[in-house]
Amino acid sequence: MTAILGISAFYHDSAAALVIDGRIVAAAQEERFTRRKHDAEFPQHAVDYCLQEAGLRPDQLDFVGFYDKPLVKFERLLETWLAWAPSGYRSFRQALPVWLKQKLHLPREIRKGLHGKYTGPIVFTDHHESHAASAFFPSPFQDAAILTLDGVGEWTTTCTGAGHGNRLELLQEIRFPHSIGLLYSAFTWYIGFRVNSGEYKVMGLAPYGRPVYRQLILDHLLNLKQDGSFQMDMSYFSYCHGLTMTSEKFHHLFGGPPRAPESMLTQREMDLAASIQSVTEEVMLRTARHVHRETGLKNLVLAGGVALNCVGNGRILREGPFEQMWIQPAAGDAGGALGTALFIWHQLLEKPRTAQGPDRQQGSLLGPGFDDKHIESELNRNEAVYQKFCSDEDLCDHVASLIASECVVGWFQGRMEFGPRALGARSILGDARSEKMQAVMNLKIKFRESFRPFAPIVLQEFVDQYFEMRPGEESPYMLQVAAIRESLRRPPEDGYEDAFGIEKLNFIRSTLPAVTHVDYSARIQTVDSIRNPLLHQLLSRFYQKTGCPVMINTSFNVRSEPIVCTPEDALRCFQMTEMDALVMGHFVLIKSRQSAKTTELDREQHLKQFQPD
């Protein structure tokens, strides 16, 4: 037996993953345990969980891998600070103590995190090698082109390559400071959202706007080539030397200072979002076509933070040259922990790999799970009122009826998801047919901006009947956007054409209004009986009752908090929101039957802790 622990830490979204003889045994992000969103500290809880899940002690590990090379990254930071001296001094002064105290001493930190009981080798893989490995090795393809895009690793920001069997080869790269990920983050910051967590808000805001600044971006900020390579005019940006993302020259070009966080969104921000989204999609498409020309392969795998741009992913699949595409569900830095473990197993140890379907990611349900005994103990400790069902069939029948009656249901089942998306283990579910559900869930459950769309889950066998996708096409990890079928769309109501931005939310656009974005798009998750059999059973029962195989699936959390991990987390979230029901294991809680332990004052105090994100 060969046990390999992969770790990502100290930059963004720390995580740990454990691979035994090439099989993914466990993986989790640190934020889920500490309840600090995007926790970047050493993933102590995630490491301990992975070892506990496998029943291993630290001294039983054969290898530990770290997802990038800190000395090379530090070299890049020093060169950047020197190149921009003296203007980079403030950034240098702020970052240097952390590097001297912790980041330059990773072997020490890792051994400390393993309680001083691991004495074996520590392998440092290149950042984009980790991304590439996380994309290719779990994929269902024996051969595939590889595309990784993110902010920056050591020096690389975009990388192309190819995977064959148990080996991958990286072919070409774009290097810092030229980065499509950092360009998108610069606009995220300028529009008033938080970098490294608000990019998906920009993507959700984009359909409300018009890409009126697209050409301005291409003329001034980005020299984009036909093969997807590009150079940026760095005079418009300050992320190399300052504590902000954009410069005064950038602000002058786009007509004013950055939007203040939490202030009212205007048509200008929507148009900026539409413009940078359009440019990003163009970069992704051109790069994908280039790697296809270079490799001649019919399949594509993606990873890196930009690979979470599901609108761009959808365009690559629809308009690009590849027959099939697979995206790492934990495409960001967290997935690097898994990538480095798989890289050690296949690439360094030269262990064979045979592609298998549907993939080796196991539905990305790789985190902690809790049995009915544990759940019932937690419910009793909190004096909860609940009903227990004896079978999955009875449970799904009851919950399907609740959702069909427009109840909002917290769904807590099995092992927690690895990656940023809730995929039916830590989810909030609702009726996609409801005309009021989007507003209710955004404002009363998620406590977030009203413009944010919700994703549909759909039985895979029906996906082409409801969305513009191929029959039986997979999108199991909610990483692809497709349009609602024309036959389900409603003709524009009076006044729709004259509405601007968020005003369009007031108009019904399809027979699935709660999941239809203003441009008739939806972020699809297909549900099959292999990856998540219980969710498939619930959705099948909902279809039998309603004739609709589509429901809303959004993450089980409130704004500014990570997705819930434990029954205690789920119960707290249930109490603090206006969720109608909570389903954990075979237990169902109805909000109206609970004692008034959580008052409106409690809820208001709870919400005060949220920071703009």
Secondary structure by P-SEA (a helix, b strand, c coil): cbbbbbbbccccccbbbbbcccccccccccccccccccccccaaaaaaaaaaaaccccccccbbbbcccaaaaaaaaaaaaaaacccaaaaaaacaaaaacccccaaaaaaaaaccccccbbbbccaaaaaaaaacccccccbbbbbbbccccccccbbbbcccccbbbbcccccccccaaaaaaaaaaaaccccccaaaaaaaacccccccaaaaaaaccccccccccccccccccccccccccccaaaaaaaccccccccccccaaaaaaaaaaaaaaaaaaaaaaaaaaaaccccbbbbbcccccaaaaaaaaaacccccbbbbcccccccaaaaaaaaaaaccccbbbbbbbcccccccccccccccaaaaaaaaaaacccccccccaaaaaaaaaaaaaabbbbbbbccccccccccccccbbbbbccccaaaaaaacccccccccbbbbbbccccccccccccccccccccccbbbbcccccccccccccccccccccccccccccccccccccccbbbbbcccccaaaaaaaaaaaaaccccbbbbbccccccccccccaaaaaaaaaaccccccccccbbbbcccccccccaaaaaaaacccccc
